[in-house]
Amino acid sequence: MAGLSEDVKCELLKRASLFEGLASEHVREVAGCARIQRLDKRQELFHKGDAGSQVYVIASGRLKALTTSLEGDDVVFNILGPGEVFGEIALLGEMPRTATVVAIDACELLVIDRRDFLSLLRRYPEAAVSLLRVLAVRLQRVSELVEDTLFLNLPLRLAKKLLALDRIYGEDTEAGRRVDLKLSQEEWGDLVGATRESINKQVRAWREQGLISVDRGYIVIHRPEELEKLAGAVLL
């Protein structure tokens, strides 16, 4: 994507919720100031506490936003995929990055600098309204993560997270619904606030019950209705 054309940039930006309401000529204007950045698998984009002066739009690949405790334990706030926008909180507040962002697989990003992004928001109110929606969804996710960690036991938390990711990354196979997101058991633990050992024990129990299987690191859901019942079907 080093020589990415303006037309391709425009198509990528139109898929992002932040820019989907803009007129084509305005999207092209944004594309003109967006540059490309590539990340290798597992490469860190920025660290919590770093200065933040760019907004990112994911063109391809997936990343995770996380924070690390003093003891070295990670908590993953979110999995980010193509079309999603991130990095705006530190930019708007002129504050350090509030989370560390790491590529799950190889990624290609569109990068917009602070000056260009703020100019966009001033000139196009519809983009500012879309940004408010993005921020509201992000706040809801963090609130839900805190509530789930405090009030739900591990099987409920894991079932809820697995079904939520299935809605985004799931695909039908002969064996069942395959979640196209290859995560280690430690990373699944980071997503739901549990240890790798606890995740291993729960996954093994579900495999023995026939609810799920693991295919080369990918989880396949065989009986989603039972996971939904376990999670209380509280998937927003």
N, C-alpha and C positions, 0 to 999 in steps of 0.2 A: 504493500500500500504506500510505498515511498512516493510514487508519482500519482497519487490519488487525484482523479479529476474533480472539478467543482460539482459536476452532475452527480457523481457517486457520493460525495460529501453531503449534498442536498438530500439524497435519498436516505442516507443514514440518519441525518438530523430529523427528517420528517417522521421517522419511527420513534423518536424520543418524545415522551409525553410532554416535555417542557416546550417543544417547538411545533407540535402537531397542529396548533391553532393558528400559526403564523401563515401569512400569504406567501406564495412561492418566491416572490421577489425579495421578501424579507429573510426567508430561509437561505436564499442564495447569498445574501449579505453576511449572514452569520457564517456560512461555509467559507466565505472569503477570508475570514480571520481565524479559522480553526486550523490547527496543525495536527500532525499525526505523531503518536507515540506508541511504540511497541513494548510489550513486556513478555519475558519468557515465563514458562510455567514455574510457579512458586516464587517469582521475583516480587520484591516489595516495591510498591509505587511510592508510598510515603509512610512515615511513622507518626504515631500519636505524639503531639507536641511540636511537630515540624511547622514552619511557617506555611501558610496556605494562600496562594494567589492565583490558582487556576481552578476551573470547573472542567469536569471530564464527562464525555458521552461515550458509552461503550459501543464500539462498532462490531467487535466480535470477541468471543471468549467470556470467561466469568471470573469474578473476583470476590473476595470476602472482606468485610469490614469487621475489625475485632479490636478488643482492648486486652491488655495483659496485666495481671495483678502483680504485686511485689513478690509473691511467691513463684511467679512464672506461669500461672494458670491463665489460659486464654478463654474469653467469652466472645463468640461470634454474634454480632448484632444482625448481620444480614448477608445474604448471597446476592450479588449483583450480576445481571446478565445484559445481553445486547439491548440497546435502546434506553437503558437506564442512565440517569444523570446523578453524579455525586461530586462532593467537594465544595458545594455551595455554602455550607454553614460557616466554615472558617473564612471563606472569602467575604461573605456578607458582613460577618461580625468583626472582620480584621483581627482574628484570634488564631491561636495555634490549631492544628488539626485535632479533631476530637476522637479520632480512631486511627488505627493502622489499617492500610489496605494492601492486600497481597493477592497476586494473580493465582487462581486455582489452576488454570491452564493458560496456554499462550493467548495473549490478548492484543487487540489493536484499539486504540483510543483516539477520539478527537479531543483536542485540548484547546480551551478558550481562556485567554488571560483576563485578569480582573478588569482592566480598563475597558476591554471590548464587551465583557459580560455586563458590566454596570451600564454601559452605554445602551446596550440592547434593552435592558429593563426600563430605562428612562424613556426610550423612544417607542416601545411597544408594550403598552399596559397588559395586553393579553398574555404576553410571556411572563409578566410579573404575577398575574393571577394563576397561571399554570404552575409557577414556582411555589406559590402558597399551597397548592394541592400536593405537590411533591413533598414539601416539608410536613404537611399534615399527615400524610401516609407514613413518613419516616417516624414521626412522633408516636403514632399509633403502634407501629411495630416495636419500638423500644418499650413503650408502656406494656404491651402484651407480653414481651419477653420477661419483664420484671414480674408481672403478675403470675405468669406460668411457672417461673422459677420458684416463687414464694408459695404458691397454692396448689400446684399439681405435682403428683408423684412422677417418677421417671417414665413408666410405661405410657402415661397420658401425654406427657411432654413430647416424648419421642414419636408416638403415634400421630399427634397433631402436626409436628414438624414434617414428618415423612409424607403425610397426606397433602400438606400445603405445598411442598416441593414437587410432589407428583402432579399437582394442578399446573405447575409451570413447566416442569421438565419431563413429565411422564410421557411414555409412548407405548402403544399397544404392541405386544408380542404374543406368540403362541403360548408362552408360559404365563403371561400376566402383564401387569403394568410395570414397565421398566423405568426407573427414575434415572434419567440420563445425566447423572451428576456423580462422578467418581470421587468419593470422600473416604478417608481413613476412619477407623472407629474413633480415633482421637479427635478428628474433626467433627464427627457426629456428636461427640461428647461436648466439644466447644459450642456447638449450636444449641444444645439444650441444657448446658450447665451441669455436666456429669463427667465422671472419670471414664477413661478408655475401658477399664475393667468392668464398670457398670454397663456400658454400652455393649461390650462383648457378651456379657451374661444375658442381657435382654434380647439381643439379636439371636443368640443361640436358642433361647426359649421360644421365640417366635418361629424360628426355622423348624424346631421340633414339632411345633403345633401346626405347621404347614401354612402359616399366615404369609410368610415371606421366604425368599431364598436370596442368595448372593451369587451373582454371576460376574466373575472377573472384577470384583470390586464394586459392581453396580447392584443396588437393591431392586429385586423384582417382587412386586406385591401380588399375591395370589388371591387373597380374600379381603379386598378393601372395605367391604361392608362391616367386617368385624373390627377393623382398625377404626373406622368411623364411629362405631358403637362405643369402642373403648375411649376414644377421644371426646365422646359426647357430642360429636358432629358440630363442634364449635369452631368452624373454619370460616373466618371472615375475609 
